[in-house]
Amino acid sequence: MSTVVTDYQTFVNLAEQSAYQNTLIKITLSKPRQVSDLKKRFYPTN
């Protein structure tokens, strides 16, 4: 997968998304019950 980053904000967004996915994978493998809490913390609903 190759993505051209045109500005810093895009880079930050990609980094945060990657970190979120990696953390989600780890927690899904270890403690599935915490996945919904993690989603709420990263992506709070209004």
Phi and psi in degrees as GROMACS dihedral restraints (atoms count N, CA, C in turn):
[ dihedral_restraints ]
;  ai    aj    ak    al  type     phi  dphi    fc
    3     4     5     6     1  -125.2    20    10
    4     5     6     7     1   128.5    20    10
    6     7     8     9     1  -127.5    20    10
    7     8     9    10     1   130.8    20    10
    9    10    11    12     1   -87.3    20    10
   10    11    12    13     1   121.0    20    10
   12    13    14    15     1   -94.5    20    10
   13    14    15    16     1   119.4    20    10
   15    16    17    18     1   -96.2    20    10
   16    17    18    19     1   -21.9    20    10
   18    19    20    21     1  -149.1    20    10
   19    20    21    22     1   169.3    20    10
   21    22    23    24     1   -66.1    20    10
   22    23    24    25     1   -38.5    20    10
   24    25    26    27     1   -62.8    20    10
   25    26    27    28     1   -39.2    20    10
   27    28    29    30     1   -61.3    20    10
   28    29    30    31     1   -42.8    20    10
   30    31    32    33     1   -60.8    20    10
   31    32    33    34     1   -45.3    20    10
   33    34    35    36     1   -61.6    20    10
   34    35    36    37     1   -43.9    20    10
   36    37    38    39     1   -61.5    20    10
   37    38    39    40     1   -43.0    20    10
   39    40    41    42     1   -63.6    20    10
   40    41    42    43     1   -41.1    20    10
   42    43    44    45     1   -64.9    20    10
   43    44    45    46     1   -43.3    20    10
   45    46    47    48     1   -65.3    20    10
   46    47    48    49     1   -40.7    20    10
   48    49    50    51     1   -64.7    20    10
   49    50    51    52     1   -41.6    20    10
   51    52    53    54     1   -63.6    20    10
   52    53    54    55     1   -44.1    20    10
   54    55    56    57     1   -62.9    20    10
   55    56    57    58     1   -41.1    20    10
   57    58    59    60     1   -61.3    20    10
   58    59    60    61     1   -46.3    20    10
   60    61    62    63     1   -65.0    20    10
   61    62    63    64     1   -41.3    20    10
   63    64    65    66     1   -63.9    20    10
   64    65    66    67     1   -42.4    20    10
   66    67    68    69     1   -66.1    20    10
   67    68    69    70     1   -40.6    20    10
   69    70    71    72     1   -62.6    20    10
   70    71    72    73     1   -41.7    20    10
   72    73    74    75     1   -61.7    20    10
   73    74    75    76     1   -45.9    20    10
   75    76    77    78     1   -61.3    20    10
   76    77    78    79     1   -45.4    20    10
   78    79    80    81     1   -70.5    20    10
   79    80    81    82     1   -35.0    20    10
   81    82    83    84     1   -62.7    20    10
   82    83    84    85     1   -37.1    20    10
   84    85    86    87     1   -73.1    20    10
   85    86    87    88     1   -30.0    20    10
   87    88    89    90     1  -101.6    20    10
   88    89    90    91     1   -48.5    20    10
   90    91    92    93     1  -138.7    20    10
   91    92    93    94     1    85.6    20    10
   93    94    95    96     1   -57.1    20    10
   94    95    96    97     1   -28.5    20    10
   96    97    98    99     1   -66.2    20    10
   97    98    99   100     1   -23.5    20    10
   99   100   101   102     1   -84.8    20    10
  100   101   102   103     1    -6.6    20    10
  102   103   104   105     1   -60.3    20    10
  103   104   105   106     1   -45.5    20    10
  105   106   107   108     1   -64.5    20    10
  106   107   108   109     1   -37.1    20    10
  108   109   110   111     1   -65.7    20    10
  109   110   111   112     1   -39.2    20    10
  111   112   113   114     1   -64.3    20    10
  112   113   114   115     1   -42.7    20    10
  114   115   116   117     1   -61.2    20    10
  115   116   117   118     1   -41.0    20    10
  117   118   119   120     1   -64.2    20    10
  118   119   120   121     1   -35.2    20    10
  120   121   122   123     1   -72.8    20    10
  121   122   123   124     1   -40.1    20    10
  123   124   125   126     1   -80.5    20    10
  124   125   126   127     1   -37.7    20    10
  126   127   128   129     1  -126.7    20    10
  127   128   129   130     1    74.4    20    10
  129   130   131   132     1   -64.5    20    10
  130   131   132   133     1   138.3    20    10
  132   133   134   135     1   -90.9    20    10
  133   134   135   136     1   145.6    20    10
